[in-house]
């Protein structure tokens, strides 16, 4: 599977993902993030049920506290 991840092509061994499994594969499962899939926001409650298909465009922004 090839995805465009934050503007760069990236290949994965899996044939399919959900947003939750993609975040897990990227080591971001336990971090606060904002996800956009093909220019549509994905709510955290929907991560496990939202499929990511080959060729999809995914934007992931991590949220960090600071001052």
Secondary structure, 3 states (H helix, E strand, C coil): CEEEECCEEEECCCCCEEHHHHHHHCCCCCCCEEEEECCEEECHHHHHHCEECCCCEEEEEECCCCC
